[in-house]
């Protein structure tokens, strides 16, 4: 069945079977809007009378594509289009937070009701942000809608509409605009009271626990807020991870990080890497001690973060010198537009995250149906990453120690063996011939050699097909690798 026919059948089934999700996006026309939130979650302090870590401040980004046809290629619009946003069912933040009461004392500005620090409100326009990118930065949304203003709803959906210069609608999109108030030292169960936190703060020059409200980032530099802070006070991220690293001995995994990075209810780590591949926060970022140590050794928080290419290889890596959330790939399309926001990579645990792609291609997951953008002019070939995967085997095996495989070829299952550092966690990644990770196994060896068994299945429990695969054991800055042949 041709791909465009398959896409049409998928879309028809979705529009009939899940109208609550897909009805907001009409059938595909001549244009497509791809829109997303940059971080996958924005945190905010609901109450600010005593101190503030983060204000209500959310971002939406978008690109508009003129779809292709049998005689023309698709292209990104860089002009001649206006984008507007709103948040259906959430028209005001007043009364849901005291931000506007304390903004003059904290930020030195008096803001109109429902207007955030950048001048954006809960409705407005996305501004040109360079090239084909459009952005609305600093939307002051709270996780409380108008109908239930005391019930936290962290995964609300915005509505983004693209119009031509005459005001005619070209296309629309419904991205999640995630926000949580669970960044709270008291409600997390860690501290008994705000007074206890402030009175326990070191008595340093310029700090008075009785002069409130206090903006933590005024002294402790925060790239998230763009504050330089005071050099002797160090980064806010360093102070939090360094002073709380004792928790590494008491807790582990997502439960530990959820104490601050929201949260027990929000559970913002919800994408395919966590849901399908069982990755935790520590899998990419390390534990509390490692986070503090990396900043002490020169890493800039928020600016220097884990790279997709570390595990997935160069074919799936970000642009040089850019984070995933700032990178573009196939035809200039943003990585997040197809793969999902940071921490919410498709398919996500949350139905609202997946709704856009369900409406566009008929199912959740990475936006991979070529006809969404190419229309009737679907090109031949393996996809946007294939052109750069010819040398994936050489790359994955380069500069790596030997990883033993037995048996090889593999019919049902096999074992991998490698030298190891006792007591240090590591992971085994199994890649397909295009460099995509199909399975990850984690282990903390008790001796100087690690042995891991692979049952020949992917992260979903499905047996992988016959062909060439690459296995890599990564631990303590070292890699062992091998080529694996699967036969059936």
VMD Tcl script that draws the C-alpha trace (Angstrom):
set ca {
  {0.00 0.00 0.00}
  {1.49 3.42 -0.93}
  {2.56 5.48 2.07}
  {0.24 8.39 1.25}
  {-2.73 5.99 1.06}
  {-1.75 4.41 4.36}
  {-1.49 7.87 5.92}
  {-4.95 8.84 4.67}
  {-6.47 5.69 6.16}
  {-4.69 6.29 9.47}
  {-5.91 9.88 9.59}
  {-9.48 8.88 8.78}
  {-9.45 6.28 11.54}
  {-8.10 8.75 14.06}
  {-10.56 11.50 13.21}
  {-13.40 9.03 13.70}
  {-12.04 7.02 16.63}
  {-10.39 9.68 18.81}
  {-12.27 12.85 18.00}
  {-11.45 14.36 21.39}
  {-7.78 14.44 20.47}
  {-7.70 15.01 16.75}
  {-10.73 17.18 16.06}
  {-8.79 20.35 16.89}
  {-6.63 19.83 13.79}
  {-8.52 19.71 10.47}
  {-7.51 17.34 7.65}
  {-4.22 18.25 6.00}
  {-4.36 21.07 3.48}
  {-1.57 22.91 1.70}
  {0.27 23.80 4.92}
  {1.34 22.14 8.16}
  {2.16 23.85 11.45}
  {4.63 22.03 13.68}
  {4.71 23.50 17.19}
  {6.16 22.46 20.53}
  {7.39 23.54 23.94}
  {11.16 23.87 24.19}
  {11.89 22.10 27.49}
  {9.16 19.55 28.00}
  {8.38 21.19 31.36}
  {8.53 24.66 32.89}
  {8.46 25.04 36.65}
  {7.12 28.03 38.57}
  {6.58 29.16 42.15}
  {2.89 29.63 42.79}
  {3.45 31.86 45.83}
  {6.26 34.42 46.01}
  {5.87 36.37 49.25}
  {8.99 34.76 50.75}
  {11.25 33.68 47.91}
  {11.19 32.73 44.25}
  {13.14 30.20 42.23}
  {11.26 30.55 38.92}
  {8.40 32.80 37.76}
  {5.54 31.78 35.42}
  {7.44 31.73 32.12}
  {6.64 29.34 29.27}
  {7.75 29.13 25.65}
  {6.10 27.95 22.44}
  {8.01 27.44 19.20}
  {6.72 26.70 15.71}
  {7.54 26.25 12.04}
  {5.18 26.39 9.07}
  {5.69 24.09 6.09}
  {4.25 24.55 2.61}
  {3.49 20.95 1.75}
  {4.94 19.38 -1.36}
  {3.24 17.62 -4.24}
  {4.10 15.31 -7.11}
  {5.75 18.27 -8.87}
  {7.13 20.38 -6.01}
  {9.13 19.92 -2.84}
  {7.96 21.14 0.58}
  {9.61 24.20 2.08}
  {9.63 26.15 5.33}
  {7.99 29.57 5.32}
  {10.23 32.41 6.48}
  {7.80 35.25 5.72}
  {4.24 35.96 4.63}
  {2.74 34.16 7.61}
  {1.47 35.23 11.04}
  {1.17 32.84 13.97}
  {-1.13 33.34 16.94}
  {-1.53 31.33 20.12}
  {-4.10 30.88 22.85}
  {-4.74 28.39 25.64}
  {-8.34 27.19 25.37}
  {-9.95 27.00 28.78}
  {-7.18 28.99 30.46}
  {-7.71 32.70 29.88}
  {-6.29 34.21 33.06}
  {-3.57 33.56 35.62}
  {-4.82 36.19 38.06}
  {-5.82 34.71 41.40}
  {-3.99 31.47 40.60}
  {-0.61 32.91 41.68}
  {0.57 36.04 43.50}
  {3.30 36.70 40.91}
  {1.88 40.10 39.88}
  {1.76 41.26 43.50}
  {5.46 40.65 44.09}
  {6.93 41.21 40.61}
  {7.82 44.85 41.45}
  {9.86 43.79 44.49}
  {11.45 40.75 42.84}
  {12.06 41.93 39.27}
  {11.69 45.70 39.59}
  {8.77 45.91 37.15}
  {5.05 46.53 37.51}
  {3.20 44.35 35.04}
  {-0.38 44.56 33.77}
  {-2.63 41.65 34.77}
  {-1.89 38.43 32.87}
  {1.19 39.91 31.19}
  {4.52 38.19 31.79}
  {8.10 39.41 32.02}
  {8.56 39.56 28.22}
  {5.24 41.30 27.54}
  {3.47 38.11 26.45}
  {0.02 37.17 27.73}
  {-2.12 34.04 27.60}
  {-3.03 34.97 24.03}
  {-0.77 36.62 21.50}
  {1.55 36.10 18.57}
  {4.66 34.06 17.93}
  {7.52 36.30 16.84}
  {10.11 35.59 14.12}
  {13.10 33.99 15.87}
  {15.53 33.62 12.98}
  {15.20 31.68 9.75}
  {11.97 29.70 9.69}
  {11.54 29.63 13.48}
  {8.78 31.45 15.36}
  {8.60 31.78 19.13}
  {6.40 33.12 21.92}
  {8.70 33.49 24.91}
  {7.62 34.12 28.49}
  {3.94 33.11 28.45}
  {2.74 33.44 32.10}
  {0.60 30.31 32.24}
  {-0.15 28.42 35.46}
  {-1.18 24.75 35.71}
  {-4.72 25.78 36.70}
  {-7.44 26.20 34.10}
  {-10.50 28.43 34.51}
  {-12.99 25.63 35.18}
  {-11.01 24.07 38.06}
  {-8.62 26.76 39.34}
  {-7.46 24.66 42.31}
  {-6.73 21.43 40.40}
  {-3.22 21.22 38.95}
  {-3.17 20.24 35.27}
  {0.46 20.29 34.12}
  {-0.14 19.12 30.54}
  {-2.59 21.61 29.05}
  {-2.69 22.16 25.31}
  {-2.28 25.47 23.53}
  {-3.72 26.32 20.12}
  {-1.37 27.71 17.46}
  {-2.89 29.01 14.22}
  {-0.96 30.10 11.12}
  {-2.58 32.73 8.89}
  {-1.56 34.37 5.66}
  {-1.20 38.14 5.43}
  {-4.92 38.47 4.62}
  {-5.87 36.65 7.81}
  {-6.92 33.37 6.19}
  {-6.12 30.29 8.25}
  {-3.44 28.07 6.71}
  {-3.13 25.39 9.39}
  {-3.24 24.85 13.13}
  {-1.53 22.84 15.84}
  {-2.22 21.99 19.49}
  {1.08 21.63 21.38}
  {1.33 20.90 25.07}
  {2.36 23.94 27.11}
  {3.59 22.16 30.25}
  {3.89 23.85 33.64}
  {4.08 22.67 37.24}
  {4.23 24.25 40.71}
  {5.86 21.19 42.30}
  {9.20 23.00 42.56}
  {8.54 23.55 46.26}
  {10.99 22.76 49.05}
  {8.23 22.30 51.65}
  {5.52 20.43 49.75}
  {8.21 18.05 48.48}
  {8.56 16.84 52.06}
  {12.22 17.85 52.35}
  {11.89 20.95 54.54}
  {9.49 21.70 57.37}
  {8.95 25.38 56.62}
  {10.04 28.29 54.46}
  {11.29 30.09 57.57}
  {13.48 27.11 58.32}
  {15.00 27.25 54.84}
  {15.75 30.96 54.93}
  {16.96 31.01 58.53}
  {19.23 28.07 57.75}
  {20.83 29.88 54.81}
  {24.49 30.84 55.47}
  {24.79 34.38 56.79}
  {26.75 36.00 53.99}
  {27.09 39.63 52.98}
  {23.99 40.85 51.17}
  {21.66 38.15 52.49}
  {19.03 38.94 55.10}
  {16.35 36.28 55.67}
  {13.99 38.94 56.98}
  {14.05 41.08 53.83}
  {11.54 39.36 51.59}
  {10.66 38.39 48.89}
  {14.02 36.97 47.83}
  {14.97 36.02 44.27}
  {17.44 33.13 44.59}
  {18.93 33.92 41.18}
  {19.85 37.45 42.26}
  {22.90 36.06 44.04}
  {23.15 32.56 42.57}
  {23.67 32.79 38.80}
  {20.91 31.15 36.78}
  {21.25 30.75 32.99}
  {17.55 29.80 33.03}
  {16.69 33.35 34.09}
  {19.70 35.03 32.52}
  {21.07 36.35 35.83}
  {24.81 36.70 36.39}
  {24.54 36.50 40.18}
  {27.56 37.00 42.42}
  {30.63 34.91 41.55}
  {31.28 33.90 45.15}
  {27.69 32.62 45.49}
  {28.14 30.23 42.51}
  {25.45 28.80 40.27}
  {22.08 28.06 41.85}
  {22.15 24.62 40.21}
  {25.52 23.89 41.81}
  {24.39 24.92 45.28}
  {21.23 22.79 45.14}
  {22.94 19.64 43.86}
  {26.02 20.05 46.03}
  {24.19 20.70 49.31}
  {21.72 17.88 48.69}
  {24.08 15.22 47.34}
  {23.71 13.29 50.60}
  {20.35 12.21 49.16}
  {22.25 9.98 46.72}
  {22.73 7.62 49.66}
  {19.03 7.62 50.53}
  {17.21 7.58 47.19}
  {17.87 6.87 43.54}
  {16.35 7.19 40.11}
  {13.48 9.42 39.12}
  {12.02 9.50 42.64}
  {15.03 11.49 43.85}
  {14.94 14.01 41.01}
  {11.17 14.40 41.37}
  {11.75 16.06 44.72}
  {12.58 19.26 42.82}
  {12.13 18.61 39.11}
  {8.41 18.16 39.09}
  {7.40 16.03 40.60}
  {5.62 13.13 42.31}
  {2.38 14.11 40.57}
  {3.71 15.77 37.41}
  {6.45 13.21 36.62}
  {7.87 15.32 33.83}
  {10.27 12.60 32.58}
  {7.68 10.88 30.40}
  {9.09 10.29 26.93}
  {10.06 7.15 25.04}
  {13.54 6.98 26.55}
  {12.08 6.58 30.03}
  {8.89 4.69 29.17}
  {10.29 2.27 26.57}
  {13.98 2.10 27.41}
  {13.79 2.52 31.21}
  {16.23 5.43 31.32}
  {16.22 7.50 34.49}
  {17.42 11.07 34.98}
  {20.75 9.70 36.19}
  {21.23 7.71 32.95}
  {22.04 10.96 31.14}
  {22.81 13.51 33.87}
  {24.42 11.44 36.61}
  {23.50 11.62 40.30}
  {23.46 14.68 42.55}
  {27.18 14.46 43.28}
  {28.01 14.11 39.58}
  {25.86 17.12 38.71}
  {27.61 19.28 41.29}
  {31.04 18.01 40.29}
  {30.46 18.71 36.59}
  {29.53 22.34 37.33}
  {32.51 22.71 39.65}
  {34.69 21.47 36.78}
  {33.41 24.09 34.36}
  {30.07 22.91 32.99}
  {27.53 25.71 32.60}
  {24.08 24.49 33.72}
  {21.32 24.79 31.12}
  {23.94 25.60 28.45}
  {26.05 22.41 28.55}
  {23.77 19.39 28.70}
  {23.90 15.71 27.62}
  {24.12 15.08 23.89}
  {21.98 12.70 21.85}
  {25.10 11.82 19.88}
  {26.77 10.30 22.95}
  {24.55 7.24 22.64}
  {23.01 7.51 19.19}
  {26.11 8.45 17.18}
  {26.78 11.30 14.77}
  {23.91 10.45 12.42}
  {21.43 11.31 15.16}
  {23.44 13.97 16.98}
  {22.61 17.62 17.47}
  {24.16 20.35 15.36}
  {27.73 21.08 16.50}
  {27.74 23.42 19.48}
  {23.95 23.34 19.92}
  {21.63 21.60 22.34}
  {18.95 19.22 21.10}
  {16.23 21.79 21.79}
  {18.05 24.32 19.59}
  {19.04 22.01 16.73}
  {17.53 21.51 13.30}
  {17.93 18.59 10.94}
  {16.08 17.31 7.87}
  {15.39 20.26 5.57}
  {15.89 22.72 8.42}
  {13.06 21.26 10.52}
  {13.67 21.48 14.28}
  {14.60 18.19 15.96}
  {11.89 18.76 18.58}
  {9.27 19.27 15.87}
  {9.47 15.61 14.85}
  {10.94 13.89 17.90}
  {9.25 15.80 20.74}
  {10.37 18.14 23.49}
  {13.20 17.37 25.87}
  {12.05 14.77 28.45}
  {8.87 14.19 26.40}
  {10.28 12.50 23.29}
  {7.64 10.70 21.26}
  {5.73 8.63 22.05}
  {5.09 10.18 25.45}
  {3.25 8.70 28.40}
  {0.88 11.70 28.22}
  {-1.89 11.56 25.61}
  {-1.81 15.34 25.17}
  {1.86 15.25 24.14}
  {1.03 12.76 21.38}
  {-2.14 14.45 20.12}
  {-0.49 16.53 17.38}
  {1.24 13.59 15.75}
  {-1.83 11.40 16.12}
  {-3.80 14.02 14.18}
  {-1.10 14.50 11.53}
  {-0.07 10.91 10.82}
  {-2.62 8.70 12.54}
  {-0.54 7.38 15.44}
  {1.67 8.49 18.32}
  {5.42 8.45 17.99}
  {8.06 10.31 16.03}
  {6.65 12.24 13.08}
  {7.81 9.83 10.40}
  {5.13 9.72 7.69}
  {6.76 11.53 4.77}
  {3.40 12.47 3.24}
  {2.67 14.86 6.13}
  {5.13 17.32 4.59}
  {5.83 15.90 1.13}
  {2.21 15.28 0.14}
  {1.95 13.25 -3.06}
  {5.64 13.78 -3.77}
  {7.03 11.29 -1.25}
  {10.71 10.76 -2.10}
  {12.37 7.37 -2.37}
  {14.90 6.28 0.25}
  {15.14 5.35 3.87}
  {14.40 8.66 5.57}
  {16.01 11.86 6.82}
  {18.84 10.25 8.81}
  {19.79 7.47 6.40}
  {21.99 9.56 4.12}
  {24.43 10.10 6.97}
  {24.47 6.55 8.39}
  {26.69 4.86 5.81}
  {29.64 4.84 8.21}
  {27.67 4.19 11.37}
  {29.46 0.91 12.08}
  {32.90 2.49 11.78}
  {31.82 5.27 14.11}
  {30.31 3.01 16.77}
  {33.32 0.69 16.77}
  {36.02 3.37 16.50}
  {38.48 3.75 19.40}
  {36.63 1.13 21.43}
  {38.04 -1.83 23.32}
  {36.90 -5.33 22.41}
  {33.48 -6.47 23.61}
  {33.13 -10.25 23.55}
  {29.94 -11.77 22.09}
  {28.89 -15.38 22.49}
  {27.47 -16.85 20.37}
  {27.90 -14.70 17.29}
  {25.95 -15.04 14.95}
  {22.99 -14.87 17.33}
  {19.85 -16.94 16.79}
  {17.99 -16.51 20.08}
  {20.15 -14.85 22.73}
  {23.77 -14.02 23.51}
  {26.08 -12.76 26.25}
  {28.40 -9.76 26.16}
  {31.57 -9.48 28.22}
  {33.96 -6.60 28.86}
  {36.43 -5.18 31.32}
  {34.75 -3.04 33.97}
  {35.27 -0.80 36.98}
  {33.74 -2.42 40.09}
  {30.97 -0.47 41.80}
  {30.44 2.01 38.94}
  {27.21 1.90 36.94}
  {27.40 1.36 33.20}
  {25.13 0.54 30.27}
  {25.11 -1.69 27.23}
  {23.53 -0.19 24.11}
  {22.44 -2.33 21.16}
  {22.19 -0.33 17.91}
  {20.69 -1.36 14.59}
  {22.54 -0.86 11.30}
  {21.36 2.75 11.09}
  {22.64 3.57 14.58}
  {19.26 3.60 16.32}
  {19.20 2.18 19.84}
  {16.96 -0.87 20.05}
  {17.83 -2.00 23.58}
  {19.65 -0.73 26.65}
  {20.82 -2.83 29.61}
  {22.21 -1.24 32.78}
  {24.48 -2.86 35.36}
  {26.81 -2.05 38.25}
  {29.57 -4.70 38.13}
  {30.88 -6.18 41.35}
  {34.18 -7.22 39.76}
  {36.61 -6.12 37.06}
  {34.59 -7.89 34.38}
  {30.95 -7.51 33.44}
  {28.78 -10.08 31.66}
  {25.33 -9.14 30.37}
  {22.77 -11.35 28.65}
  {20.68 -10.10 25.73}
  {17.56 -12.02 24.75}
  {17.55 -10.72 21.18}
  {14.56 -8.46 21.82}
  {14.06 -4.71 21.57}
  {12.80 -2.44 24.35}
  {9.20 -3.45 23.61}
  {9.97 -7.14 24.04}
  {9.75 -7.88 20.29}
  {12.44 -10.03 18.68}
  {14.68 -7.95 16.44}
  {14.91 -8.85 12.78}
  {17.90 -10.51 11.14}
  {20.79 -8.27 10.20}
  {23.81 -6.41 11.53}
  {23.76 -4.79 14.96}
  {26.36 -3.02 17.07}
  {26.74 -3.38 20.83}
  {28.58 -0.90 23.07}
  {29.36 -1.16 26.78}
  {29.88 2.33 28.27}
  {31.24 2.88 31.76}
  {33.47 5.33 33.57}
  {34.39 7.19 30.36}
  {35.43 4.02 28.51}
  {33.74 2.07 25.71}
  {33.93 -1.54 24.52}
  {32.15 -2.44 21.28}
  {31.43 -5.28 18.88}
  {29.59 -6.07 15.66}
  {26.76 -8.58 16.12}
  {25.02 -10.61 13.43}
  {21.47 -11.77 14.12}
  {20.10 -14.68 12.09}
  {16.64 -16.23 12.26}
}
mol new
graphics top color blue
foreach p $ca { graphics top sphere $p radius 0.5 }
foreach p [lrange $ca 0 end-1] q [lrange $ca 1 end] { graphics top cylinder $p $q radius 0.2 }
display resetview
